Amino acid sequence: FRARGISRGETPLSVLDLMDSVDVNVMTIRCAVAGCDLLAGEEVFLGMKDGMLVADKGGNGMKGKAVSNARRGNDIAVRDVVGDLNRFSGSVVVIRVPGIIEGGSRAVDIRRACDILEKNRPDKIGAMGTSAKVLMKKMGKKCDFEFDVVQSGMLAALRGFNVVIFASGRMAEIAAKRALEKNIRLINCEL
C-alpha cells in the first residue's frame, strides 16, 4: 500500500480506491437487543420483534456471533451475520380513498373500509391527504403516522410491521410505487 499525494502531481485516493487497495476482510455487524443472556462468541439467531432486531440462542432467522457478553434486554453487537434482513419485512396495504373531486370521504362506504382494515389487521396505520384523514376520523381510528406517511410506512414495514396506508386520490400511486421500490409486499385496495 502506497499513499499518493497531490504534491507530486499524483491523483489522491478516492475512498473506493482506498478500499480496493487495502487487503482486509470486511466484518458484517448488526446491532440487536439480547433476547436472553448471551456470551461473547456464542452463536445467535436474529429475528424481528416489535420492530427491533433481537438476538437469541435458538431460532431460524439470520445467524451470527455475539461480539460481547450481554444481559437480556441490553443492546449487543452481532458479527459475521449471514442471512437476509428483508425476510423479516412486513407488508404494506395501500387503500385508495377518493379525492375531493371524486366525492372524498363522503363517497366511501365506511363499513367496507372498516372490513378491509379488520381483514388486514395492521400493526401500524397511516393516512395521507385530507380525505383520508377525515375518513380515519369517521371510522374512529387513530393514525400511527400522519406526516411523511410513505416514508414512515416503508420504514415500519422494513422493521417487520404490517402497515395500512389510507391515501387520498393520486397519493395512493406514490405510496404503492415506493413500496415496490423497497421490495416490500404490496396490496392495493380501492374504496
Steps between C-alpha positions, in 0.01 A plus 500: 500500500641838397325829572488742214515874547420812303845652559660255256231552239326172573127457528388466863328178602126490496331299775425226245866490390605471863259212564626320188866547599468374859484125540272447802193298572189709552301392802120523492372632831139545609376660817226305677326462834603193700193276531676303775836510680773454238873430512767639267561268205172315548298420187178704493198522276352835406129563465266797501278571802296818541712669235831420669766252393531243781791257555410166658667161549244307299298570193510491126573860405825657394805348668802668656734512801468717810788750521479538879309376802153649539217468749146456373358833378838665440631603161759273345715495188474186287776423248533270200130536430368267231151528355261747347348771718224552241341169599373674813320773305132552557250595233349828384134524408419821312132591514406767248245747636316707237642849460276797579403540132379137507294562814771456764415318823126551433527261203640216716300210642638523854392143586703370204801708606475356854471146357817547290683632805379212718593242234858630474554547876776759471759571767524862382258730316577815303286751315616745235278766352203685645233254383694206645547676835131593517408137421721379787318735736160377374615141557609586854858391428818671612796523264844388607645743247347800324816674382750358252260207480661318208850506652371411847292215358791357302734518800240329721453223240876449474500451878244221473178689557195452278388845390180641352521838329180685414591736216284764333480505121831478315700474822416127499711457186797666672472270803470188282799603288720547809402160639597335172833688495580362847393145401232499767196276453226730373123463491291767326135565590258763378198636687 
